[in-house]
Amino acid sequence: MFQDDYGVPCKDAFAYLPARIPDAATNLRCRSHGVLDETFQVTFRMPQADLDAWVAESFPDRTPPDKNPFLLGPCEADLCVGVMRDRMDRSNEGATDIALTARHADNGTTLVSFDAS
């Protein structure tokens, strides 16, 4: 944890991606620990059946897992997504680096976690 870590409204964290909060998302926990740069950490649960469509809609510019610079080795979750956007491109508003993992549970839900800066 960072010393300046604090809870933030989840709508702000998702707007920063930008992405919509999944309709059936539960157990949302959103934190920020940015001082000079905005950085968000988010975890939530969603139906496993909705995951692929939400990821495709939210991150059309995602990096294939084998080209994901955030992974130091093989993906150890059920899904790993990386997004790198050009920080110098003024049309990019919000997050330029996103690392997302998803872990499926036996009850048909998926625990999704992401860091965005």
QUIQUILIN-V99370 format. One record per helix or strand of 2 or more residues. SS is the DSSP state (H for helix, E for strand). FROM is the first residue (numbers start at 1). TO is the last residue. If there is no record, write none. Layout:
ss: {SS | SS}
from: {FROM | FROM}
to: {TO | TO}
//
This chain:
ss: {E | H | E | E | H | H | E | E | E}
from: {6 | 10 | 26 | 40 | 48 | 65 | 79 | 97 | 109}
to: {7 | 17 | 32 | 47 | 58 | 67 | 84 | 104 | 116}
//
